[in-house]
Structures are given as structure tokens and as C-alpha cells.
Amino acid sequence: MKRLFKRADFLLIFVFCLLFAAMFLPRVLSSDDLTARIYRDGVEIYSINLTKVASSYTIDLKSTPAGLVEVEKNAIGYLDADCPDKLCVNTGMLTRRGQTAACLPAKTVIILTGGKKSEGAPDVITY
Amino acid sequence: MASEGKRSNRKGLILAGAAIVALAGLFIYDVFFNIPEYTKSDFSMGTVVTQTLTGNDAEKAAGEIFEAFDNIEQKWLSWRLPNANIAKVNEAAGTGFPVADNTVEWLKKTLDVCASSSGALDITIGRITALWDFGGEYERLPKKDEISDMLGKVDYRGVEFTGNTVKIARGQSLDMGAVGKGIACDEALKILRENDIKSAIISVGGSILLYGGKEDFRVGIRDPEGRPTDYMGVLTLKSGCISTSGSYEKTLVRDGGTYHHILDPKTGYSAQSGLTSVTVVCDSGLLTDALSTACFVLGYENSLPLLEKYNAHAVFIADDRSVKVTPGLAGLFEIANNDYTSDSSLTSTGAVQ
């Protein structure tokens, strides 16, 4: 009895499987790390993967009034700002997806996206 | 020969079938499980707007929503920008100004809440809010006689409609600040539907729109005594609008007193109802925004008939950190901070029965 598939066929099937995996795996394994997105005047000026921060550093947002952001592993926040009310600095460090800190006078915002959904933590805060 | 041909055809069919199944799997995964999520923050209507949308046209929809918000402020609702409908009505106090259809609709709905709350919400308070200018360049503690002089002009019943022409009494000034963010949530909802967005969380300065989604959304209520990222409890909701009025948001400390921005239209001073925050949930953003302000002024007991009238639900936080929840949110609210205590209807686990 002759076999339905020959060796060349299996090679073809193997190549097809590789192609399929190449298309499918990136969809499943796409990075969903905790990421800080920093906006100035509605334009994203930084996207920082917080899980990969090796040592803490600061960023000058070059905004008016001035704003300084501190970046740590899995945390980010306004360190200092020249705005009158300092609400941005008083917000403290952001550590969880969905959290935001904003400086209204400077029109800068930090928002955390990605990362695992913390057990019991809210998706958004009403205030 | 014929048998060889049949076998070859069969093999071809099997391979083609496998390829079709694989590609169909990819297609199904992309359509149903790999829907793009888009997040963006920007400033509009004088506040921070954050959108997280899921859908193939999420980025396009987010752009349309920001544009709609800018239009709401600049064309219709602002009392500061001179070309906005409301600013024109204020300028034409005593004579009237023709406004857009949407502005008429928003005004009439808001005035309905003004009437139902017996003036606890009153959008003709504009000249008094301008005196205080909370969070603005000219923020100050007004003199008593300045407030008393203007109190007599505060009366929502002075707003008249003749077709689309809106007339307010001389000396009155409209301030739609109590409903602007909620109106924005309602307009965003229309755009989400038009763009076939699957799920969305939109925050307009703390007023929230929840839309679609397979899982329930968890909405934290800000801890009035904590930082902006701290929450004292969590609502679990499928969809709808949520607005909070809190005495912590804009405050002025002068002459030994602390004043907050939620003004009682009867006194012209910060409302003193024993509350630090009220969070309202219902289907309409305009209503949640209007009701949260009205309920804050009215206090818990007086708010209940108002909430019932509009089929809305609320979480009240009092000065003494006690928390009251209306029955419509039964089982949907839990306290997350033990400094706060539930008032009678909460179980030891914190869930409302």
C-alpha cells in the first residue's frame, strides 16, 4: 500500500507550520509589560517599559512650567514641578495600570498601561 | 495512473483544507481575540481626558472624541470663550441669543435637574463662581457684600426659551461647569457606537464613561483624604456613567477658613451638607454630573427622592468617613480602605447586601 504523503510533502507541511507559527506567535506573545506613556500637549513624548528599568533616573519634560519625572523599576511619578499647586507631585508614584498623574498648567500627563491586572484594583478612579 | 491521480488530488485537498483551517483560525483570532487597544491622554475642556478604547477603529474614534470635546467647549458650553453659545447668552443677558439645537437640549435637561432639586443645582450661579474663580488666575475669597449683592440674581427660573433663543435675566450669568464633563461622556458614547468600538473607559476629569466589554469594570472612588491615586472603595459595573463631586478637588484656604468649589446657590458659599464626596451612577453623563453636584449640596436624606426620580444611584461619603450606598448599587460596592465605615447596610466583607 502506497503512502499518501511522501517525504517532500512532510517538508512542505513543516514549512507551512513554521510560517503559521511565525504569524500566530507574535500575536500571542506580544509584550504586555507595565508601560509608562508620557504626553505633552497631547503628543506621546516617552513610552517607557517600567519592568525593564535597571536603575532609577529622571527626565526633564521640557514643559512650561517645568516638570521633572522620576523613573524607577515598576514606578514613575513627578519628582518636581514649577506649577503653583504641585498637584502632579503630590499624586506620588504610579505603580499600577490605569493610574494617571497630570500637570494641568504644563499640559503633561503620565499614564500607566499594560502590566497585569492587580487583584481587586480598579481600572479607573472617579474623583 | 488513475489511482495515482486520485491520490494526488486527495493529498492536495487535505493540504489545501489544512491551510484554509489554519488561516481561518488566524482570521478568527484577529477578529475576536486580538482586537487592538488604544490609550491616549490629552487636555480638553480644561481638564485631563484619558481614553482606553478597544476596537479596530479605536485610534480614529479617540481622535473624533477629542475633537468633539473641543467643540463642546469652544462652540457651545464655555462661558469664558467669547464665541461659545453660553458666553453669547451671558453677553446678551436681558435680550436673548439664538443657540444651537444641542445647547437647547443640554440647557433644558440641566434646568430640569435645577427644578427637581429646588435649586440645589442652579446654572445661573455664574457671577458668583466667577467671583471665587476656584483654581483660576483670580481665585480669591469674595467679600460678604459682593456675594449678597449677586445672590438675588441666582434663579434658574429666569432662563427663558423662545424657539432656540435663550434669554436670561439681566445680571444673571450661566455656568455649565457642573454638567460639561458629563455632556462630554454622552457625546463620546455616540462616537463609540458609530465606530463599532468593542469596549471603552473614558475619563473626563474624573467623570467616567464605561462602555461594552466582556468583563465588568472596576471603578475606584477617590479617597477624599488621600492622594489622587488613592481610593476608598470600588464599584463593579458593566457600563454607564459615573460622576463624583468632592470637597477636596479645588480648595481655597483664606483667613483661617477652608472653602471648596461646590457652591450652595442659596448662600453663595461652599456647600455644608456634612459630605466630603458624592458619586452618582446612571445611564446619562449629563445627569450623573448634575446630580452629583445637587446631591452634594442637598445631603444624603434630601437627595434620595431626586436620585429616584432619575433612576440614578449613589455612594455618599460623610465628613466622619461613614459611607452610605443607595439600594440600586446593592452588591456592587465594596470598601477598600478600613478608615471608612459602612452605614448599616454593609456586611463584614464590605459588600453591600
Interface residues (C-beta under 8 A of the other chain):
Chain A: K2 L4 F5 D9 L12 I13 F16 F20 M23 F24 R27 R37 Y39 D41 G42 E44 L87 N90 T91 G92 L94 G98 Q99 T100 A101 A102 L104 K107 V109 I111 T113 G120 A121 P122 D123 V124 I125 T126 Y127
Chain B: R7 R10 K11 I14 L15 A18 A19 A22 G25 L26 Y29 D30 N34 T39 K40 S41 D42 F43 G46 T47 V48 T50 T52 F66 I201 S203 G206 S207 I208 F217 R218 V219 G220 I221 R222 R227 P228 T229 Y231 V234 I242 S243 T244 G246 E249 T279 A336
